[in-house]
Amino acid sequence: MNTVNIAPRSADAADEYRYKRFTTSLLFRDLRFRKDAAAPGDAFPEFKLITTDGSSLVNDDVFGDKPVIFIFGSMTCPMTASAAPSVQELYEEFGDRVSFIMMYVREAHPGEQFAQSETIEDKLSYARALRDFYDIPWTVAADNVDGDLHRALDPKPNSAFLTDTSGTILFRSLWASDYCALRNALDAAANGRTPETMQSVRMIGPVARAMGHVQEVMKRGGPQAVRDLWLAGFPMAMAGRVATLFSPLSPDQRGIAAVVTLAFGTVAMIGLLIAWAIG
């Protein structure tokens, strides 16, 4: 079993972690785990978290009785919005056998309404907003302002890490909205088995569903969040806009419909250009 060290608390690393504007480089970084990130078989890093009721949580408070699943999220993350209903469903099925911890991390798309936290008070205020907005019945907590634990686990906006009772990582998912992968892993851990699949990095399904939440979530962040997404993540912003055309559908269904529409539109445009070029 490998031990993962908490990220060094350098000023540069802290400033980079608490970015003020969403950028294209952040978008690409969020699409895969780092090679040196905490992985199945590693020990979960040492931590000290603060819950939304003001209590402290350290490793010994969390590990020992049940497997534990940590889920990351924020108020301005479309992936968090898409994952919320399915994670709630998983909690209802496994919450008596697996401890759930929702970890507020940093704002994925900071803006005027939800700027990046500068103090632990800010961070706890946002964590409480997250808890109340999604009506989360399990533990919601935050690490320090510099995100030491989040950085040690690879700072993705909505990943999930499942551990056994001793704190060894059993499974990780790039997106907490990957319901089938999380359910299979939770079912194994809840029944004392090692998950057959140790990680999920599925992209198309989770990301497509989240596109139906983009417009609402960006407006929640504020005008800056909206502008930054158009500048740094144009395809994502466009998919979010197209998704509004399918408003009778659920948000997840709107996202899928938008991605399919854009994909067919792109293929059709390429076909027309080719036909024009050779015509």
LUMDO-559954 format. One record per residue (C-alpha): chain; z, y, x; residue number from 1; residue in one letter. Coordinates in Angstrom, 3 decimals, decimal comma, always signed. Example, Ala and Ser with C-alpha at 12.3 -4.5 7.8 and 13.67 -1.06 7.14 Angstrom:
% residues 2
A +7,800 -4,500 +12,300 1 A
A +7,140 -1,060 +13,670 2 S
***
This chain:
% residues 279
A +0,000 +0,000 +0,000 1 M
A -1,013 +3,377 +1,389 2 N
A +1,039 +6,529 +1,067 3 T
A -0,715 +9,722 +0,000 4 V
A +0,635 +12,902 +1,525 5 N
A +1,121 +16,074 -0,473 6 I
A -1,530 +18,652 +0,426 7 A
A -0,462 +21,206 +3,049 8 P
A +0,678 +24,500 +1,554 9 R
A -1,475 +26,838 +3,613 10 S
A -2,292 +30,279 +2,242 11 A
A -6,031 +29,563 +2,312 12 D
A -5,666 +26,275 +0,460 13 A
A -3,439 +27,877 -2,169 14 A
A -5,881 +30,765 -2,701 15 D
A -8,794 +28,353 -3,021 16 E
A -6,851 +26,242 -5,494 17 Y
A -5,999 +29,244 -7,671 18 R
A -9,579 +30,497 -7,860 19 Y
A -10,230 +33,565 -10,011 20 K
A -13,852 +32,814 -10,963 21 R
A -15,604 +29,546 -11,749 22 F
A -18,414 +28,768 -9,281 23 T
A -21,281 +26,303 -8,909 24 T
A -19,548 +24,628 -5,950 25 S
A -16,539 +23,882 -8,163 26 L
A -18,843 +22,358 -10,764 27 L
A -20,336 +19,940 -8,229 28 F
A -16,925 +19,107 -6,738 29 R
A -15,651 +18,106 -10,170 30 D
A -18,343 +15,444 -10,547 31 L
A -16,897 +12,915 -8,091 32 R
A -13,695 +11,877 -6,345 33 F
A -13,305 +12,800 -2,684 34 R
A -13,530 +9,870 -0,303 35 K
A -10,026 +10,588 +1,006 36 D
A -8,445 +11,107 -2,427 37 A
A -5,576 +9,032 -3,797 38 A
A -7,024 +5,751 -5,040 39 A
A -5,935 +2,453 -6,606 40 P
A -3,598 +0,662 -4,220 41 G
A -2,088 +3,907 -2,903 42 D
A +1,456 +4,980 -3,661 43 A
A +1,643 +7,899 -6,062 44 F
A +2,636 +11,002 -4,062 45 P
A +6,187 +12,339 -4,069 46 E
A +6,517 +15,113 -6,613 47 F
A +8,800 +17,507 -8,411 48 K
A +7,475 +18,588 -11,771 49 L
A +8,893 +20,942 -14,381 50 I
A +8,509 +19,975 -18,017 51 T
A +7,809 +22,375 -20,850 52 T
A +11,468 +22,153 -21,918 53 D
A +12,590 +23,256 -18,438 54 G
A +13,692 +19,869 -17,085 55 S
A +12,788 +18,619 -13,612 56 S
A +10,964 +15,349 -13,043 57 L
A +10,826 +13,505 -9,714 58 V
A +9,456 +10,075 -8,872 59 N
A +12,710 +8,237 -9,584 60 D
A +12,840 +9,760 -13,074 61 D
A +9,398 +8,468 -13,945 62 V
A +8,882 +5,122 -12,241 63 F
A +10,896 +1,954 -12,811 64 G
A +10,801 +0,962 -16,469 65 D
A +7,197 +1,203 -17,595 66 K
A +3,709 +1,814 -16,231 67 P
A +2,895 +5,517 -16,243 68 V
A -0,318 +7,373 -17,018 69 I
A -0,803 +10,931 -15,761 70 F
A -3,471 +12,995 -17,507 71 I
A -4,615 +16,378 -16,190 72 F
A -5,746 +19,255 -18,363 73 G
A -5,845 +22,971 -19,106 74 S
A -6,556 +25,371 -21,949 75 M
A -10,031 +26,333 -20,719 76 T
A -11,357 +22,841 -19,989 77 C
A -13,986 +21,429 -22,395 78 P
A -13,292 +17,936 -21,034 79 M
A -9,619 +18,281 -22,009 80 T
A -10,662 +19,348 -25,508 81 A
A -12,965 +16,345 -25,845 82 S
A -10,327 +13,947 -24,501 83 A
A -7,455 +15,128 -26,709 84 A
A -8,137 +13,013 -29,837 85 P
A -8,831 +9,792 -27,932 86 S
A -5,782 +10,205 -25,676 87 V
A -3,689 +10,751 -28,800 88 Q
A -5,075 +7,494 -30,178 89 E
A -4,203 +5,693 -26,942 90 L
A -0,682 +7,093 -27,039 91 Y
A -0,206 +5,791 -30,573 92 E
A -1,281 +2,323 -29,415 93 E
A +0,442 +2,126 -26,035 94 F
A +3,131 +4,840 -26,024 95 G
A +5,939 +2,335 -26,556 96 D
A +4,908 +0,329 -23,473 97 R
A +3,442 +2,984 -21,154 98 V
A +4,910 +6,384 -20,302 99 S
A +2,462 +9,239 -20,875 100 F
A +2,652 +12,477 -18,881 101 I
A +0,288 +15,354 -19,556 102 M
A +0,102 +17,501 -16,454 103 M
A -1,031 +21,082 -16,872 104 Y
A -2,867 +21,900 -13,645 105 V
A -4,964 +25,068 -13,318 106 R
A -7,401 +26,796 -15,610 107 E
A -10,827 +25,197 -15,291 108 A
A -12,554 +28,390 -16,482 109 H
A -10,144 +31,300 -16,028 110 P
A -10,720 +34,449 -18,034 111 G
A -8,942 +37,388 -19,604 112 E
A -6,997 +35,263 -22,093 113 Q
A -6,021 +32,513 -19,658 114 F
A -6,144 +33,828 -16,106 115 A
A -5,109 +31,618 -13,194 116 Q
A -1,313 +31,287 -12,937 117 S
A +0,384 +33,483 -10,325 118 E
A +3,958 +32,365 -11,016 119 T
A +5,658 +29,195 -12,206 120 I
A +6,600 +31,096 -15,366 121 E
A +2,894 +31,691 -16,048 122 D
A +2,142 +28,060 -15,432 123 K
A +4,864 +26,814 -17,755 124 L
A +3,749 +29,284 -20,428 125 S
A +0,228 +27,851 -20,272 126 Y
A +1,607 +24,308 -20,261 127 A
A +3,482 +25,086 -23,470 128 R
A +0,323 +26,588 -24,961 129 A
A -1,526 +23,371 -24,078 130 L
A +1,224 +21,251 -25,644 131 R
A +1,274 +23,273 -28,852 132 D
A -2,496 +23,710 -29,203 133 F
A -3,203 +19,977 -28,954 134 Y
A +0,083 +18,978 -30,628 135 D
A +1,009 +16,687 -27,722 136 I
A +4,080 +14,566 -28,574 137 P
A +4,651 +13,106 -25,089 138 W
A +5,937 +14,769 -21,907 139 T
A +3,985 +17,831 -20,729 140 V
A +4,739 +19,110 -17,234 141 A
A +3,396 +21,255 -14,386 142 A
A +3,738 +21,111 -10,627 143 D
A +4,132 +24,221 -8,493 144 N
A +1,782 +27,209 -8,558 145 V
A -0,114 +25,983 -5,479 146 D
A -0,810 +22,652 -7,210 147 G
A +0,552 +20,457 -4,420 148 D
A +0,564 +17,254 -6,484 149 L
A -2,746 +18,029 -8,152 150 H
A -4,394 +18,622 -4,769 151 R
A -2,911 +15,432 -3,342 152 A
A -4,517 +13,480 -6,177 153 L
A -7,853 +15,358 -5,862 154 D
A -7,885 +18,450 -8,114 155 P
A -10,154 +17,403 -10,932 156 K
A -9,851 +19,211 -14,273 157 P
A -9,289 +16,231 -16,582 158 N
A -8,797 +13,055 -14,573 159 S
A -6,264 +10,312 -15,316 160 A
A -4,157 +8,129 -12,998 161 F
A -2,380 +4,966 -14,157 162 L
A +0,441 +3,460 -12,070 163 T
A +2,572 +0,354 -12,254 164 D
A +6,357 +0,507 -12,614 165 T
A +6,824 +0,998 -8,855 166 S
A +4,468 +3,980 -8,662 167 G
A +1,458 +2,229 -7,151 168 T
A -1,825 +3,535 -8,529 169 I
A -3,563 +0,826 -10,580 170 L
A -6,479 +2,766 -12,012 171 F
A -8,036 +6,209 -11,996 172 R
A -10,652 +7,812 -14,212 173 S
A -12,653 +10,905 -13,373 174 L
A -12,442 +11,873 -17,052 175 W
A -9,586 +11,176 -19,455 176 A
A -12,152 +11,150 -22,264 177 S
A -13,547 +7,808 -21,058 178 D
A -11,775 +6,029 -23,901 179 Y
A -12,995 +2,468 -23,315 180 C
A -12,139 +2,479 -19,610 181 A
A -8,693 +3,965 -20,205 182 L
A -7,936 +1,610 -23,052 183 R
A -8,845 -1,468 -21,018 184 N
A -6,678 -0,285 -18,115 185 A
A -3,738 +0,591 -20,374 186 L
A -3,953 -2,748 -22,188 187 D
A -3,792 -4,597 -18,870 188 A
A -0,893 -2,537 -17,513 189 A
A +1,054 -2,723 -20,773 190 A
A +0,822 -6,520 -20,620 191 N
A +1,778 -6,815 -16,960 192 G
A -1,720 -7,383 -15,649 193 R
A -3,765 -5,574 -13,030 194 T
A -6,786 -3,840 -14,598 195 P
A -10,043 -5,660 -13,898 196 E
A -11,733 -2,330 -13,157 197 T
A -9,835 -0,023 -10,826 198 M
A -11,669 +3,204 -11,559 199 Q
A -14,149 +4,870 -13,864 200 S
A -16,537 +7,576 -12,733 201 V
A -18,753 +7,469 -15,812 202 R
A -20,518 +10,755 -16,249 203 M
A -23,173 +10,922 -18,974 204 I
A -21,111 +9,952 -22,016 205 G
A -17,923 +11,936 -21,278 206 P
A -19,789 +15,051 -20,149 207 V
A -22,270 +14,954 -23,043 208 A
A -19,470 +14,751 -25,609 209 R
A -17,656 +17,658 -24,000 210 A
A -20,675 +19,940 -24,414 211 M
A -19,817 +20,207 -28,098 212 G
A -16,550 +21,919 -27,136 213 H
A -17,965 +24,385 -24,608 214 V
A -18,492 +27,398 -26,877 215 Q
A -15,033 +27,275 -28,447 216 E
A -13,229 +26,640 -25,171 217 V
A -15,049 +29,379 -23,225 218 M
A -14,265 +31,921 -25,953 219 K
A -10,637 +30,847 -25,693 220 R
A -10,706 +31,768 -22,015 221 G
A -12,287 +35,157 -22,628 222 G
A -15,544 +37,023 -21,862 223 P
A -15,195 +36,407 -18,119 224 Q
A -15,048 +32,645 -18,676 225 A
A -18,216 +32,848 -20,783 226 V
A -20,093 +34,958 -18,207 227 R
A -19,028 +32,841 -15,249 228 D
A -20,222 +29,657 -16,917 229 L
A -23,669 +31,132 -17,602 230 W
A -23,902 +32,259 -13,981 231 L
A -22,444 +29,191 -12,267 232 A
A -23,193 +26,379 -14,707 233 G
A -26,270 +27,390 -16,688 234 F
A -27,162 +23,859 -17,926 235 P
A -23,622 +23,407 -19,229 236 M
A -23,645 +26,812 -20,928 237 A
A -27,059 +26,125 -22,478 238 M
A -25,931 +22,727 -23,771 239 A
A -22,890 +24,382 -25,305 240 G
A -25,073 +26,950 -27,040 241 R
A -27,542 +24,325 -28,328 242 V
A -24,604 +22,257 -29,618 243 A
A -23,784 +25,020 -32,106 244 T
A -27,056 +24,229 -33,897 245 L
A -25,545 +20,893 -34,956 246 F
A -22,426 +22,360 -36,555 247 S
A -22,177 +19,825 -39,434 248 P
A -21,385 +17,148 -36,829 249 L
A -18,080 +16,651 -35,019 250 S
A -17,753 +18,475 -31,664 251 P
A -18,341 +15,282 -29,650 252 D
A -21,395 +14,414 -31,748 253 Q
A -22,715 +17,969 -31,370 254 R
A -22,470 +17,633 -27,606 255 G
A -24,437 +14,393 -27,557 256 I
A -27,071 +15,863 -29,891 257 A
A -27,418 +18,941 -27,662 258 A
A -27,848 +16,904 -24,470 259 V
A -30,441 +14,640 -26,110 260 V
A -32,316 +17,673 -27,470 261 T
A -32,391 +19,376 -24,076 262 L
A -33,442 +16,154 -22,342 263 A
A -36,385 +15,625 -24,723 264 F
A -37,288 +19,301 -24,489 265 G
A -37,332 +19,139 -20,708 266 T
A -39,506 +16,006 -20,695 267 V
A -41,888 +17,603 -23,185 268 A
A -42,152 +20,767 -21,096 269 M
A -42,853 +18,778 -17,935 270 I
A -45,517 +16,815 -19,805 271 G
A -47,202 +20,012 -20,978 272 L
A -47,164 +21,462 -17,469 273 L
A -48,697 +18,302 -16,030 274 I
A -51,351 +18,258 -18,746 275 A
A -52,144 +21,916 -18,052 276 W
A -52,305 +21,324 -14,278 277 A
A -54,757 +18,423 -14,525 278 I
A -56,649 +19,700 -17,553 279 G
***
